[in-house]
Amino acid sequence: MSGKGGRGVTPGTWLKRFDWMIVAVLVAIACISVINIASATHTLDAHHPAYYYARQIIWFGIGFLFMGLVVAVGDQRLAEWWKPMYWIGIVLLVAVYLFGTEINGAKAWFDLKVLSVQPSEYMKLATIVAISQYFAKLEESGQRRFRDLFVPMGMIGLPFVLIVIEPDLGMGLVMLAMGIGMFMVSGTRWRHLLVLFGAGAAVIASLVVLYHVDPHVFFKIIKPYQLDRLVAFRDPVKYLKPDETGNAPGYHTYESLIAVGSGGLWGEGFEQGAQTQGRFVPENYTDFIFSVLSEEWGFVGSMTLILLYLIFFYRMIRIALGTRDMYGTNVIAGVFSMFFAQVFENIGMNIGIMPITGITLPFMSYGGSSIATSMMAVGLVLSVGLRRKKTMF
């Protein structure tokens, strides 16, 4: 078997190895997404009530097409193109910082009039492919030196810095989560991992100490309003007054908690949520789509979505356990970590246990760039799955 996509695999074997359950789960989440976006946006434009959910359907169609294209090309063929993929992403991040359109305080978008493109979404995918290929080559060489980790650290660090200065802290944290996931399965020695994690912990501890010892210097690094936004989730009522930017750091969390709590067991019904229809929760069709689901479909609807995500994660783990090579293992680790971090953080900030970082909910939130690249990431996982050996469960 060549290992390039589906080539060298008989149609019968292809059908057996292709994970149709993942596709079924994505279709189910897509349907839930469209229904909730329709409810959240039908009053935004009286002349075009279907504008947002119709576009979301189009994005899903394009996304599934991209997913199929990645499977057809093959994950290993993409690995051969890791250098141009990675550096194109870096160039796009620099370009969007210099010439991008500012939305919600971050220059993270190219406004192409017909649609907006977010380069950091593509960068996640390119980084996964690049680091996975590096670790695969490292395994072939048989070398496991600590200095060999500097290259993948740089591969994560460079886009992380470019994304954070946009500023988009949420996306930067997702990049770090991807890196941690791939490092964990890369065969890196545990003592090396402990050194890396220890260094990261030391940086965080230093900031905490600096905050208590010399707040003046600390607030030159992290602005007061940025710190307020990170801690407001702990007591949103305390942060309902506008800060220096004119925004109330606790407002989003406060209104989201009301929406989630008012849903009860079965919810208030489609287009019946007072918080949703009254537009009290900002960005309720993007970052806070989970609050819409919780209010209008209740605990049952929320748990249905969470169950679908758990099935999705389980199927990725299942593929990873049967993967034949280091490259495939790292690809799945990166994609798994990316999606898990986003789901955990987004749902967490909707229910008030995580700070608001602007991370969207995969396959649920409105947005073309996110859906397209997320579907391509799933295509990578499915392509790896075509090369897997038989698993026990």
Phi, psi and omega in degrees: 000133183287328181084003178267099180060234181259003182291139180086000178249128180293154180306321179296316179293321179301314181295325180287322185274337180291131184273089181292335180297321178299317179297317179298319178297317180295321177298318180297314179295322179299318179296316178298320179299309183298317180299315183284327175293323177300317180293321185284339190238358188294343179259000182291324181225104184299331181277336181224070183295339182266005188306307188287313183287333175293318177294324178297321177298319178297316179300320179294321177299314177295320180299313178296326176296315178297321178299313178297324179295318179297318178297319181294318179291317178101139182296326181286329174294319177297327179299329179291340183256019188299324182295306178297324178300313183293312185286332172297319177298318179297316179300318180295323178294320177295316182296320182290330177292324182275321190235003185288169178267134180276123177231125182054038175085001182236132176271076186241007188228148165257121179270106180262019180070301179290323178206163175252139183243133180250102183302330182297333176295313177296324183298326178301314181295314181297322180293320178300313180297316184295311182292322178299317179293322179298313180295327177295316178294324179296321178294321179297326181285340181077009182264139179223052181272151181298322182294340178290346179277347182295325181295306178295330175297320177292324179297326176277318186296319183296306177295329178301312180296315182296326179284318182295326181282356179298319359262139176220081184298321182301312179295324177298320179294325176296320177300317179296319179299319176301313181299316179299316180300317181288323177297323184295328183254007187279355184086006178297138180299143184298325180293328176290319178297320179297323177296316180296312180294325177296321178296318178297317178296325180294322178297314180297316179298323180296321178294320179297315179297317180299322179300320182277330184274314183217080182303329182300314178290319181303316184282357168279334179273312179239121183292150180306318182291330177293319178294319179300320181292331180283331185254352186298332183298336182289331179207075187300329180298324180295335185247035179274351177275144180299143177267196183294343179267356181091001180253148176267112185302330184265358188296312182302311181296317181302310182290324178296319179297323176296315180298312181298316182291329183283349182288332180062212183281312186252351179088171182268353177102158181301126180062024181244355181288123182297318180293319181291308184288333177276356178057037177286329179269113179295153177053040186282355174253002176238266184297328186247033178296331180294329178292327176295312178302315183294320182288317188268340180238000171069193180299322180297314179296317180298314181291330175298314178296315180299321178298319178298318176297320180296320176297318179301313179294320179299317181295325176293318177298319180300316178294317181300321181294337179256007183289140187273341191220163181296322181300310180298320179299316180290324177301311181294321178299318180294314180294316179301311182297321179299308182292319181297316179299318181292315181296313182297313183291316184294310179296322178300318181285335176288330181255008171082023177248359179223152178291157179278119183237001179082015178278132179274165180267117186306131176068359179249312183292149177291136176154126182288315182299316182295314182294316182299310182288326177296318178294323177295322177297319176296323176301322175300314181297315180296324178295317175300321181298332179292339181259003186283157172277170182294134179258165186273347182209000000 
